[in-house]
Amino acid sequence: MKAVNSALEQSLITKLNRSLIASCQPVDDGPMDKVEHVVAMAQAAVIGGAKGLRIEGADNVKAVAKVVDVPIVGIIKRDLAGSPIRITPFIDDVIALANAGADIIAFDGTDRPRPTPMLELLHAIHSCGCVAMADCADFKTGMELAKQGCTFIGSTMSGYTDLTCTPDEPDYQLVQDWVEQGINVIAEGRYNSPNRAAKAIELGAISVTVGSAITRIEHITGWFVNSIGKA
């Protein structure tokens, strides 16, 4: 397997150390789901202090890359027949994100039926000159992908492989377990408050990704409406 560019890898680790990655992903087909809105959200997040951005879609990545100077985690989401894998499922997706200007390319790092094996995606990311992030759900798979050269391991999918019982709290234990093994952890998944994000950094995560609580107006509004309704 082709090795990652070590200079690029170390540069990104340094830039993202103890930082916030803002996930600028509007609700699909919502009023904010336009390239110009994604660009504006990304710029606003950087002004607010985000040291990295997580952007979905090659067109969005290309547009954002032109106006920011922070690392971009690029993904492409697809709804596939016959597979639950949504995040960057194909090698063509990897190539499109790399060509668009992504620094880091994230892919689904769960052991489920998939159109492209994880190690093939990892190899493609490295072949494109990018750094890889695996969106994982369990300790073992994250460790295996890190050993294969995946630079960043995210807790992104923890609690989301079985949608019938998604927990409310982030998976702090998974973050801590990986950190204790020397993994470059990006905490992600239900970090929807400043206190939760701070706890991830306190546990040793390199960075924490926050999405809905920053960039999805529909979700944020719904939280307030639901709380008011219960009052």
Secondary structure, DSSP 8 states (H G I E B T S, - for coil): -----HHHHHHHHHHHTTEEEEE----TTSTT-SHHHHHHHHHHHHHTT-SEEEEESHHHHHHHHTT--S-EEEE-B---TT----BS-SHHHHHHHHHHT-SEEEEEESSS--SS-HHHHHHHHHHTT-EEEEEESSHHHHHHHHHTT-SEEE-TTTTTSSTTS--SS--HHHHHHHHHTT--EEEESS--SHHHHHHHHHTT-SEEEE-HHHH-HHHHHHHHHHHHHH-
